[in-house]
Amino acid sequence: MLKMVAAGTAAFLLASSLAYAQAPSGGARALAGGQRLSAADVDRLTDARTTIVKAALQLTPDQEKYCPAVEEAIRNRGKDRQARMAATAARSNEQRDRSAVEVIRDRDPVAFLHRRADALTQRGADLKKLADAWQPLYQTLSPDQKQRMAALSIFVFREMRSAAEQRRLQSEEDEED
């Protein structure tokens, strides 16, 4: 059983790595070689991740009935994230033809704070919906399943933190060039 969890975790981390890799130009999801992922590719990665989680948790048929709500919350969260990234990319593209002095001179910190607050509110609402979707399933998990879910969560959070750090470092390198 430990081997199955390890294999599932490795596959999950691989899928997560691909999903969180970002192109240096605009933040769209991309493969490590800079090739952008299509919406269908992102959907397939989401399907793969949910399949891996189900396999690692070894859900019973009764537990499986709670999965559609969790999957929908995951997909909606991803769509909202993509929409925020597209809006950020659009604002960035608007600024590309302007000099750094013009951008700094014309910036609006209050508008920035409003955009940031709206994005955080949306992220919080999406996360709440995800937690609400997971709750009925989580309540049916055995102690062994809860332990596997906790292990998966730790690995996923570490991978997300690592991916965020990689994006930050790449951004800093891009700024230096």
N, C-alpha and C positions, 0 to 999 in steps of 0.2 A: 504494500500500500504506500509506503514511503517513496518507493521508486515512481509510482504513478503521480504522486503529488509533485515530486521533483521534476518529472518530465512535463507535467502540466504547467508548472511554474516556469520552466525554461521556455516552453512554447509561448506562454502568455507574455513573458518578458520580451521575447523576440517580436511578437506581434505589436506589443506596446512600443518598442523601440522604433519600429517602422512607422507607427501611427504618429509618434511625437516628433519624428525628424522633421525639420522645417527647412524650406529653401531660404537662402540668404536674401532673396529678392521678394519681399512682400509677405513672408510668413505663411504661405500656403503649405499644406502638408506635402511632403516630398520624400522620396527615397534618398538614401545617402548619396547617390550619384547626382542628385539635383533633379531627377526626373519626378515630375509632380504626380501625385496620386489622384486618380479620378474619384468622383463621388461613389462610383460602384466599387472601387478598390477600398475606400474607407468603409463602406457597408460590409464588404467581405471581411475586413479586419475586425469590425465590430462583431460580426457573426462568429468569427474564429475565437475571439476573446470570450464571448458568452458561452460558446461550446466548451472551451477549456475550463471555465469556471464551473459549469454544470458537471463536467467529467471529474474535476478535482473534488467537488463536493459530493459526488455520487448521489445525486438527488433521486428520491423515490418518485413514482408516478404521481402520488398525492402532492408532493412538493413541486413537481414540474408545472402544476397548474398556476403557480404564482409567478412563473418566469416571464410570461408576456408583459406584465406590468413593469417588471424590472428592465427588460430589454427596451421597452418603449421609453422609459425614463432615461436610459443610457443614450438612446438615439436622439431624443429631444435635447438632451444636454449637449451632445456633440454638434447638433445643428445650430443651436444657439451660439456655441463657441465659434463655429465656422462663420456665422453672421457677424459676430464681434470682430473676428480677424479680418473679414472682408471690409468692414467699415473702417477699421484701422488702416488697412492697406490703401483704401480709397483716399483717406485723409493724407496719408503719406505721399501718394501719387500726385495729389494736388499741390503739395509743397515742393516737389522735385525741381520744378522750373524756377524756383525762387532761390535767392542767395541766402546763406545762413544768417546774414545780418537782417534781411527782410523777415525771415521766419521768426527770429528772436524779437524783433521790434514789434511785429504784429500779433504775437501770441496773446492768447486770452486765458489766463490761469483760472478764471472762474468757470469758463466753458469747459476747460480740461477737468476741473474738479467735478462738474456736473456729469460729464461723460464717464469719468471713473466711478462715481457713485452709482450711476445707472448700470454700468457693467458689473460692479460688485453686487448690486441688488439682484440683477438677473442671475448671476452665478450662484448667489445664496438661495434664490428661489428654485433654481434647477437642482441644487444639491439637496434641498429640503424634499423636493419631489422624488429624488432618487432614494433618499432615506425612507420616505413614506412607502415607496414601492418595495423596498427590501424588507421592511419590518414584518409583514405577515409571513414571508418565506423564512426569515431568520428565526422567528418564534417556533417554527416547526423543525428546525435543525437539531440533530442530536449533538451531544457534547463533542463527539469526534468530528462531526461536520463543522461545528463552530470553531474548533481548533484549526482545522484545515483552512477555513475562511480567514481566520486571523493571520495565519502564515502567509496566505496569498496576499492579504491586504498589506502586510509589512513589505513584502517584495515589490508590490505595485507602487506603494508610496515611495520606496527607495528609488525605483526606476523613474518615477515621475520627477523626483527631486534631481536625479542625475541628468535627465533630459533637459530640465529647466536650466540647470547649471551649464550644460553644454551649449544651449541656445544663448545664454548670457555671455559665455566666453567667445562664441562665434560672433556675436554682435560687437563685442569689444575689439576683436581682431579685425572685423570689417571696418570699424570706425578708425582704426589705426592705419589701414591701407589707404 
